[in-house]
Amino acid sequence: MLFLLSVLVRRPLAGIVWGSLNGSGTGWLKDKPSRHYYDIATLTLVGVFAARVAVQQWLYEKDATGWLAFTKIAMGYPLLALAFLVVLWAGRRSSNRLKVLTGPRPARSA
């Protein structure tokens, strides 16, 4: 729910977290295409979380414990890894775009 809300208020959490982890900050928020990339990544995470809840809740209510165990494994790390690949894609696209827009940085002298 928080991830979906972050997209609605135009501050996608995938971008906020990615910027914090790699030190790039939130400069991408000013660039509409970069924000769109992170919207896609955040909505992918929302989709993964929603699918897990929907399928596993349905199986739980059906008392299908064997299938529930299988889906917990199948929809666990593998789907999350795919979603993280989308976040990585968004981060790289945004980073490359911002490098082109800002131009090369001058070399720092020691």
N, C-alpha and C positions, 0 to 999 in steps of 0.2 A: 504494500500500500504506500509506503514511504517513497519507494522508487517511482511509482506512478505519479504521486503528488509532486515529486521533484521535476518531472518532465512538464507537468501542467504549469508550474511556476517558473519554467524556463531556466532551471538550474539542475540539469540532469546529474544524478549522483555518480554515475559511471565516470563522468568527466571530472567531477570534484575529487573523487577518490584517486583517479589516475593522475591528475595534476599534483595531488599531495604526495603520492608515492614516488613520482619521478622528478619532482622539483620544478615542474613547468608552471605551476600556479594556475591561475584562472584567466589568463589573457585570452584564451580561446572563447570566453563568453561574449566577447565583442564581435566575433566573427560568426556570422549566421550559418555558413556551411559547416564550420567546425562544431557549432552547437547542434546542428542537425545530425552529424555523425554520432555525437554522444547521446542524442535522443534515441537513435536507433539502437545503440548499445544498451542503454538503460531499459528500453522497451523489450529488448531481447531477454534481459534478466527478469523483467516482470513476467514475460511469457513463460519462462522456465519455472519460476516460482508458482505461478498460477496453474500451470499444467500439473506440477507435482501435487499441489493441494487438491485439485479437482479429481485426478485419477486415484490418488491414494485415499482420499475421503470416500470416494465411491466404492473402492475395494474394501475398505474398512467396514462400511455399512453393509456390504454384501457378505461379510465374514469370510472373505476369500484370502485366508492368511498366507497360503502359498504364493499366490499371485501378488499379494501385497509385499511380501519379502522380495520377490523378483523385481517388482517395479521400484522399490526403494533403492535397490542396487542399480538397476538400469537407468533410472531417472535421477540418480544421485550425482556422483562425480563426472560421469561421461557428459551429461547435458550441461552441467556447470562448466566443464572444460570448453565445450563448444561456445557457450555464452562468453567466457573469458576471451576466447579467440576473437569474438566480435568486438569486445572492449579493446583488445590489442589493435585490431584493424582500425577502429575509430581513433585511437590514440596516435597511431602512425599517420593516418590520413590528415588529422588535424595538425600534427607536428610538421609534416611536410608542407602543408598549405601555409602555415604561419611563417615557416622559414622563407618561402617564396615571397610572401607579402612584405616581410620586414627586411628582406635582403640579407646578404652575408654580414656577419658581425666583424668589425675590425679586430685584428690581432692585438692582444694585450701585451704590453712590454713589461718585462720583469724588473 
